[in-house]
Amino acid sequence: MPPHHDETSSSLSTAGATALYVGALLGPSLLLLPGLAARAAGPASLLAWIGLLVLSGLIAVVFSRLGTTVGSTSGVAGYATAGLGPRAGRAAAWCFLGGVVTGAPVVCLIGGAYVAELLKTGDRTAYTAAAVLLALVLAMRLAGARTGVRLQLTLVAVLVVLVVVAVGGAAPAARAAYWHPFAPHGWGSIVRAASPLMLAFVGWEAAAPLTARLRDPRRQLPRVVAAAFAVTAVLYLALAAATVGVLGPQAGSAVPLAGLLQVAVGRSGAAIAVAGAVVLTLAATNAYLTGATVMASALAGQGRRRPGPAALVAAIAAAGGLLLGPAAAGLVTTAQFVAVPTTLFLVVYLGCMASAVRLLNGPARLAAAIACVVVLLLLVFSGWAALLAAAVAVTASMCGSLLRRGRGDDGLSGGRHVVLDGARRPAAGAEREEQRARRQCHAEPDDARDAQVVGEQSAE
């Protein structure tokens, strides 16, 4: 049994929590998405980034308030349950888990694309390398390998350094001519580019487990969210602008960071980008699986034994085959590939924002309402992927109803809430489950708990 850590020894400082948030928001998707956006909308893709940063700010405000007023240990499932009931909570949980399962092959494709760029062998090599990386990380998971928070944050620091070097070194090569025409594919392309970009902004829901470890959540959490938002906003906009202004006709590449590094440091830039992409892919995907295991345990109910990794590994392997196979055959584009996990996460955010409209008041409620409308608009422009996400949500909701009739609970803590001081609080029975979950949380080593927080999101 792991050694016991009390509340004090496991509490987080504002700086430590900010580091975890930045680690949750940044990941290997930053190596791919600027190119996808530029391919879809040209220079106008920068407007999509700016618009999503505004949306991200609204979502950050809402999750900050939910974290300090609701504070459910079951995360997005608890938030959705608090305002919309257990069916919505279970739908959010399954969509989140589905986003993790289908997101792992996407992350591996990012590493595979950089390998193909170094070898100059085309898309087929990218998909083959992605399959190899996915098989490797699944083998690591079956062998019990873990990605601790210190390693994860170190890798995020490496990603930040790569972006800073690439943007700073390549900036002198930027040309004003590359910004014309500004919207070569029409203004509607901005919204189409925004949908897959949303994958870069998944991570704010990490507030739920972090809140229990902050010494003074009401004071610290707003500062943590503001600092993390500022850091990620600067990095996203700098990389997006450099991709268009420096790469020009090659801005739509699947490996924009490699192109920028080649301009910044010469021929070795491509090799540096590949090494960083592969290491980040392996570590981030392994952390992804840690977060998925935690969520799967919550969905399994209140049993003493957690499900083993074999079922999760099988699900990820199946998702990899279903996504990588058609993509390699040319039946699915990279943007459509990315749209699958993105729309699943969008459904999660839609449920949480709708729940927040009922739970919160004042400016936070207004922010939730605006975010709810914008997320719904992004789902509408997601096409067939949105139908898939809706099917997962509806099925999960129906299965949860059947489970409650047969077993008496839905396996999610924090399912019932009452209104207190302007926000809903867990009712007596649910509160006992929350307290039990918190005791279990504080009984785990710090690295394992932090890895769960970062692991749920860092592979985006």
N, C-alpha and C positions, 0 to 999 in steps of 0.2 A: 504494500500500500504506500502511496506517495507520502512524504512527510507533510505534516500539517503546517499551513501558513495562516496566521490570523489576519484580521482585517487591516491592522496597521502595517504589517510587513508587506502586504500585497498592494497597498495604496499607491496610486500613480500621481506624480507631479504634473503640472500643466505642460511642461516641456516634454516629459515622457509620453503623455497622452497625445500631444501634437505629433510626435514622431510616429506613433502607432497609426494615427489618422492619415498622415501623409503616406505611410506604407500601405494603408488600405486603399487609398485612392489612386496611387501610381502603380503601374505594372507594365508587363510586356506589350499590352495593347497600344501603348504610346509609340511603339516602334512601327506600327502598321497603320493606325487610323488617320494620321495626317495625309498619307498618300491616298487612302480610300476617299476621303473628303474632297481632296483636290481633283481626283479623277471624276467625281460626281458633279462638282459645281465650279471647278476652276478657282480663280482667286476669290470668288464670292463665298467659298467655303469658310473663309475667315468669319463671315457673318454668322454662319452656323455655329462655329466655336463660341463666338461672343454670346449668341442667344442661349446656347446650352450652359454657358457659365452663369448667366442670369438665372436660368432654371435651377442650376446646381446650388446657387446661393439661396434660392427660395426653399429648396429641399433641405439644405443644411439648417436653415432656421427652424423648419418644422421638426426635423429629427432631434435638434437640440432641445426644443420644448418637450417633445415626447419623451426624450431621455430623462429630463428632470421632473416631469409630472407623472408619467406612466411608469417608465423604468422597468419594463418587463424583461425578465431573464431569457425569455424565448424569442427575443429580437423581433424581426418583422412579423412573425406569426403572432406574437403577443400584441403588437401595435394594432394589427388588423382586427384581431379578436376583440380588443378593448372597445372599439367603436362600432364594428360591424357584425360581431358575433363569431362563434366558432367555425362556421362554414367558411367565412372569408379568411379566418386565420389559417385554416388548413390549406386553402387554395394558395395563399401567400407562401406558406411553407413549401408546398410542392413545386410551385413555380420557381422559388429561390433555389431549391435543390436541383430542379431541371436546368436552371441557368448554369449552375456549377457543373453539372454532368456534361452538358453540351458545350460549355465554355472551355473545358480542358482541351478538346481537339483544336479549337480556335487558337488557343495559346501556343500549342505545338506547331500549328501551321505558320505562326509568326517566325518561330525559330527555323522551320524548314525553308521558308522563303529567303531568309538571310543566307542559309547554307547554299541554296541554289544560286543566289547572286554571286557568292564567292566563286563557285565552280563554273558559272556561266553556262548552265546546262538546261535552263528553262523550267516551266511549271511542273512537269512530271517529276523532276528531282525534288521540287519543293514538297509535293504531297508524299513522296516516298520518305523523305527525311522527317516529315511531320509524323508519319506512321511509326517510324523507328523511335523518335523521341517519345511518342505516346506510349509505345510498348515498354520503353526503358523506365519511364516514370511510374507506370503501373507495376512493373517488377519491383521497383524501389518501394512502392507502397506495400505490396505483399510481403516484402522482406522486413517491413517494420520501420523503414527510414522515416525520419521526421525532419521538418524544417523549423528550427527554433526561431524565436522572434529576433534574437540578435543577428543571426545569419540573414534573416529576411530583411531586416532594416539595413544591413550592410549592402545587400544587393540593390535595395532601393536607392541607397546613396550612390552606388556605382551607376545606376540608370540616370540619376540626376547629373552626375559628373559627365557622362557621355553626352547628354543633351546640351549642357552648358558649353562643353568643348566644341560640339558640332555647330551649335548656333553662333557662338562667339567667333569661332575660327572661320566660318563660312560667310558671315555677315558682310564682309567687304566685297564679296563677289555678287551681291544682290543687284538686280537690274530693275529699273522702273518699268521697262518695256514688258516684263513678264506679268504685270498686273493688268494688261489690256489684251483682249476685252475682259471686263471684270466678271461678267456672268455669261460665259459662252454657251451654256446649256439652258439659259432662261432662269428667271427668278424662282420658279418652282423647284429647281434643282437644289436650292438651299435647304428646303425642308426634307427632300429626299436624302441629302447628305447628312442631315442632323440625326436621323434615326439610328444608323449604325454607330455614329459617334457617341451615342448615349452610353455605350459600353465603357467609355473612358471615365464616366462620372458615377459609376456604381461604387458604393463604399460608405456612404453616409450612414447607412443603417448600423454600422459598427458602434454607434452611440449606445445601444442597449447593453451589451456586455461591459463596455467601458465605464458606464455610469456607476456600476456597483463598486468600482475600484477607485473612483475619484474621492478625494477627501471632502471637497465641498462642490458637488456637481452644479448647483445653481450659479456659483461664481465661476468655476473653472470651465465648464463645458462651453459656454458662449465664446470664451477666449480661445479655447482649443479649436473650435470650429472655424472661427474667424482667421486664425493663423494658418490652419491647413488649407482653407479656401484661397488665401492670398498666395501661398507657395504654389499650389497646383495651377491657379489661374495664370500666373506669370510663365510657368513652364509650358503649359498648353498653348498659350497665345504666341510665345516666342518660337516654339517649334513649328506651329502652323504657318506663321508668317515667313519663317526662313524656308520652309518647304516650297512655298509658292515663289518667293522672291529670289531664291538662289537656284533652285532646280528648274524652274520654268517649264518647258515641255516635258520634262521627266518627273514633274511633281506628283503625277499619279502613280508612281512606282509603289510596289508593295514593300519596298525597303528604303523609305525616305531617309532614315538616319544614316544608312550606309552611304548614300549619295552625299549627304552633308559632310560626313566625316572624311570622305575622299577629297572634297573641296578643301576642308579645313586642315588635314594633316597629310594628304597625299595618298599614294597607293595603299599604304598600310591601314588606311581608314576602314576599308572594307573588311579586312581581317579582324580589326578591333571590334567592329560592329557585330560580326558573326560570333566571335567569342562571347561578347556580352549578351547577345540574343539567346544563344544556346544555354548559357549558364542561368540566365533569368528564366528561360522557359522551363527548365528542369526544376529549379527551386520553387518557382511560382506555382507550377502545376501540382507539385507535391503538397505545397501549402493549401492549394485549392481543395485537394482531396481530404486534408485534415478538417477543413470547414464543412465539407459535405458529410463527413462521418459524424460530426457533431449534430448537424441538422437531422440526419437519418436516425440518430439515436433518439432525438426528441420525438420524431414521428413514430418511432417504434413503441412509444408509450412509457409507462412507468416501471418496466421490468428492471430487475437488478443487473442483468447482463446486457451489455451493448452489442449490437450486431457486429460481426466481424467484417473485415475489409473485402472479402471475396465478392459479395453481392455488389458492392459499390464498384469494384474493379470491373466486374462483368458488365455493369450498366455503362461505364465510361467506354469500355472497349466496343460495346454495341453502338454507342453514339458515335464513336470515332469511325466505325465502318460505315454507318448510315450517312455521315456527313462527308468524310474524306473520299469515299468511293465515288459518289456522283460528282463531287467537285473535280476530282482527278480526270473523270471522263468528260468534263466540260459541260455537264448538265446543270451545274450550279456555279454561280460566280462567287468570288471572295466576299463581296458585299452581302450576298444572300446567305452565305455561310455564317458570317458574323451576325446577321439579323436574327438567327434562331435564339442564341442566349440573350441577345439584347432585348428582344420583345418579351421574353420570360421575366427578365428583371424589370422591364417597364410595367408589366402587370402587377408585380410586387409593389412597385412605387405607387401605382394607381390605387391599390388597396390601402396602402398606408396613408396616402394623402387624403383619400375619401374618409378614412377613419379619423384623421386629424381634424377634418372639418367639423365632425360631430364632437370631438373631445376637447378641442382647444377654443380659445376666444381671443379677441383683439387682433393685433397685426399678424400673429402666427396663424390664426384661422384664415385670414385673407390670403396669406402666402400659400397655405395649403390649397385653398380653392383655385388660385391662379395656376399653381403647379399641377393640380388635378386636370384642369382643362388642357394645358400644354402637353402633358404626358398622354392624354387621350388622343390629341391631335397627332403626336408622333406614332402612336399605335395605328391610327388610321392610314398613315403613309407607309406603314411597314408591310402592307400587302398580305401575302399568304402566311408569312411568319406570325402575324398577329392572330390569324385563325388557329394556328397550331397552339399558341400560348393560351388562347381562350379555351381551347379544348382541354388542355391540361388543367386549367383553373376549374372549369365546370366538373370535370371528372373527379378531381380531388375533393371538391365540395360535396358531391354526391356520395363518394366513398366514405367521407367523414361522417355523413348522416347515418349511413348503414352501420358504421363502426360504433357510433354512440348507442344505437339501438341494441347492438349485440353485446357491448362491453361496458357501457355506462360512461365512457369518456373518450376524448379524441386524441389522447396522447400529448396534448399541448398544455403546458402550465400557463397560468394567468388567463384562463379562458373567460372568467366572469369578473366584471368590474362594477363599482358603484361610483356615483359622482360625489366628489369631495373637493372643496376649495377650487371650483372651476374646472377640475379635471377628474376623470374617472380613475378610481383606485381598485385594486383587487379585492373581491369579496372574501369573506372569512376562509372558506375552503381553498379558494385559489391562492389566497395570501400564504397559507401554510405550505402549499406547493412551491410558491416563489421562494419562501424562506429556506425550504429544503434544497432547492436548486442552488441558492446562493451559498449554503454551507458546503455543498458538493464542489461548487466552483472554487471556494477558498481553500478546499482541501487538496487542490492540484498544484503542482509546481508552477512558479510564475511563468517560465518559458512555455510550458504546455498551454496555459491559458491564453497568453499573449499570441501564441501561434494560432490558436483557434480564431482569435479576433482578426489577425492579419490574414490568416489562411482563407477565411471565408471570402475575402475581397481582392487580395493582392494579385490574383492572376488575371484581372480584367484586361 
